[in-house]
Amino acid sequence: MAIIKKASEITKMKESGRIVARTLRLVSETIVPGKTTPKQLDELAERLIREEGGVPSFLNYRGYPNATCIAVNNVVVHGIPTEDVLHEGDIITLDFGVYKDGWHADSAWTYPVGTISQIAQKLLNVTRESLFQGIAKARPGNTTGDIGHAVQKYVESHGFGVVRELVGHGIGERLHDEPSNVPNFGKPGKGDRLREGMCICIEPMINEGTHKVKTLEDGWTVVTADDKLAAHFEHTIAILKSGPEILTTEG
């Protein structure tokens, strides 16, 4: 069942989204090959979020122990920040949400650590563009299947795998809200009908190789089944009469 937000509520989500975007930018700018650890990035992100009057959405959510999920190389999502130093050529995804004044926003971005391989750069470029291909379909009257089909068609045309087990979601007063399933694959016209005032997270999770994944023994960390690279890009979107509006920006 769709949850429709008022304009005033979307404005509050936009403030949470601004904090997310600012924090992503500032944290990513501190990454130094051979020196930075995911744990340091996590601690900085939490401090920046709280300085802006927000609360980390992920911290203690369903028992998750950190403010951020940080995925390096073959980690798809839900990577617990470690003390392992990042190396030249790695790719790293910063994924987190902010809760402020009763409303959540959520975003993820994958960054190069120094100079990366051509295939890694292609994976980042394709995954990022697939996000915007999906966003373009987030209009009243379309469906979640229209979004997923746009992402899948673009990604698979470049030879990469679209993760099936993990999907986007609705967002608002709850971090995960209705619609509960915003896939990155599917058929046009299928799934939930999009309505003006809905807010969703579109988040392609794309693998260099096969789409298959597995979860490690910690119960959180999801990695590619073939140990190849993975990338993840996400925005929180408001579906307006005029079209989609990205809420997780600094503007």
GIJOJO-V305555 format. One record per residue. N is the residue number from 1. RES is the residue in one small letter. PSI is psi in radians with two decimals (none if undefined). NEAR is the number of other ideal C-beta (glycine too) atoms within 12 Angstrom. Layout:
{{N RES PSI NEAR} {N RES PSI NEAR}}
//
This chain:
{{1 m 2.21 12} {2 a 2.43 25} {3 i 2.03 27} {4 i 2.26 23} {5 k 2.56 34} {6 k 2.85 17} {7 a -0.67 17} {8 s -0.57 14} {9 e -0.68 26} {10 i -0.61 31} {11 t -0.68 21} {12 k -0.68 28} {13 m -0.60 50} {14 k -0.62 34} {15 e -0.74 30} {16 s -0.72 42} {17 g -0.62 43} {18 r -0.73 31} {19 i -0.71 43} {20 v -0.88 49} {21 a -0.75 36} {22 r -0.77 28} {23 t -0.75 43} {24 l -0.83 41} {25 r -0.86 24} {26 l -0.69 22} {27 v -0.76 36} {28 s -0.53 31} {29 e -0.22 16} {30 t -0.05 27} {31 i 2.13 34} {32 v 2.08 19} {33 p 2.38 21} {34 g -0.04 15} {35 k -0.77 16} {36 t 2.51 33} {37 t 2.66 26} {38 p -0.62 37} {39 k -0.71 24} {40 q -0.72 25} {41 l -0.70 43} {42 d -0.80 35} {43 e -0.70 24} {44 l -0.76 31} {45 a -0.79 41} {46 e -0.74 31} {47 r -0.78 20} {48 l -0.71 32} {49 i -0.79 36} {50 r -0.57 20} {51 e -0.48 18} {52 e 0.12 27} {53 g 0.23 15} {54 g 3.01 36} {55 v 2.36 28} {56 p 2.10 39} {57 s -0.56 43} {58 f -0.47 39} {59 l 2.08 27} {60 n 0.14 15} {61 y 2.04 24} {62 r 0.51 14} {63 g 0.09 13} {64 y 2.35 27} {65 p -0.05 24} {66 n 2.96 31} {67 a -0.43 37} {68 t 2.77 46} {69 c 2.23 43} {70 i 2.08 48} {71 a 2.21 45} {72 v 2.21 41} {73 n -1.72 33} {74 n 0.00 31} {75 v 2.22 41} {76 v -0.98 51} {77 v 2.95 43} {78 h 0.49 35} {79 g 2.22 40} {80 i 2.21 30} {81 p 2.31 39} {82 t 3.07 26} {83 e 0.13 15} {84 d 2.30 23} {85 v 2.42 21} {86 l 2.51 34} {87 h 2.70 22} {88 e 2.26 19} {89 g -0.21 21} {90 d 2.80 33} {91 i 2.55 45} {92 i 2.31 48} {93 t 2.22 47} {94 l 2.16 48} {95 d 2.09 50} {96 f 2.91 52} {97 g 2.87 48} {98 v 2.40 45} {99 y 2.11 35} {100 k 2.37 29} {101 d 0.59 21} {102 g 0.07 19} {103 w 2.49 38} {104 h 2.71 43} {105 a 2.70 50} {106 d 2.36 49} {107 s 2.77 47} {108 a 2.60 45} {109 w 2.45 37} {110 t 2.31 45} {111 y 2.61 36} {112 p 2.54 31} {113 v 1.76 34} {114 g -2.51 21} {115 t 2.24 14} {116 i 2.93 27} {117 s 2.84 20} {118 q -0.72 14} {119 i -0.64 21} {120 a -0.75 32} {121 q -0.69 22} {122 k -0.73 23} {123 l -0.78 39} {124 l -0.80 34} {125 n -0.79 25} {126 v -0.74 34} {127 t -0.75 43} {128 r -0.80 34} {129 e -0.59 26} {130 s -0.58 44} {131 l -0.80 42} {132 f -0.49 25} {133 q -0.72 32} {134 g -0.77 47} {135 i -0.66 40} {136 a -0.41 24} {137 k -0.02 37} {138 a 1.27 43} {139 r 2.61 28} {140 p 2.35 22} {141 g -0.43 17} {142 n -3.12 32} {143 t 2.92 31} {144 t -0.51 42} {145 g -0.58 29} {146 d -0.72 35} {147 i -0.91 49} {148 g -0.70 41} {149 h -0.71 29} {150 a -0.75 37} {151 v -0.89 47} {152 q -0.80 34} {153 k -0.77 27} {154 y -0.83 31} {155 v -0.85 36} {156 e -0.41 24} {157 s -0.31 15} {158 h 0.11 27} {159 g 0.25 19} {160 f 2.91 36} {161 g 2.36 35} {162 v 2.09 43} {163 v 2.33 40} {164 r -0.56 25} {165 e -0.25 24} {166 l 2.39 36} {167 v 2.97 34} {168 g -3.06 44} {169 h 2.83 32} {170 g 2.82 38} {171 i 2.67 44} {172 g -2.02 38} {173 e -0.35 24} {174 r 2.58 23} {175 l -0.75 31} {176 h 1.99 27} {177 d -3.05 30} {178 e 2.48 23} {179 p 2.43 34} {180 s -0.18 22} {181 n 1.81 27} {182 v 1.48 48} {183 p 2.82 37} {184 n 0.37 48} {185 f 2.88 36} {186 g -2.98 29} {187 k 2.49 17} {188 p 2.45 19} {189 g -0.14 18} {190 k 2.87 18} {191 g -2.87 28} {192 d 2.44 32} {193 r 2.36 21} {194 l 2.39 36} {195 r 2.65 27} {196 e 2.30 25} {197 g -0.14 25} {198 m 2.58 42} {199 c 2.28 51} {200 i 2.77 52} {201 c 2.11 51} {202 i 2.18 49} {203 e 1.41 45} {204 p 2.26 53} {205 m 1.93 49} {206 i 2.34 51} {207 n 2.54 43} {208 e -0.68 37} {209 g -2.21 24} {210 t 2.73 24} {211 h -0.16 30} {212 k 2.54 22} {213 v 2.95 32} {214 k 2.70 22} {215 t 2.33 20} {216 l 3.02 20} {217 e -0.34 9} {218 d -0.15 17} {219 g -0.05 13} {220 w -0.92 27} {221 t 2.11 30} {222 v 2.20 31} {223 v 2.84 32} {224 t 2.48 36} {225 a -0.48 23} {226 d 0.14 18} {227 d 0.28 18} {228 k 3.06 28} {229 l 2.76 40} {230 a 2.60 47} {231 a 2.76 51} {232 h 2.12 48} {233 f 2.45 42} {234 e 2.43 49} {235 h 2.64 43} {236 t 2.26 49} {237 i 2.38 45} {238 a 2.30 43} {239 i 1.92 42} {240 l 2.89 24} {241 k -0.62 16} {242 s -0.14 11} {243 g -2.98 19} {244 p 2.46 33} {245 e 2.20 30} {246 i 2.16 35} {247 l -0.36 43} {248 t 1.13 44} {249 t 2.83 26} {250 e -0.25 19} {251 g none 12}}
//
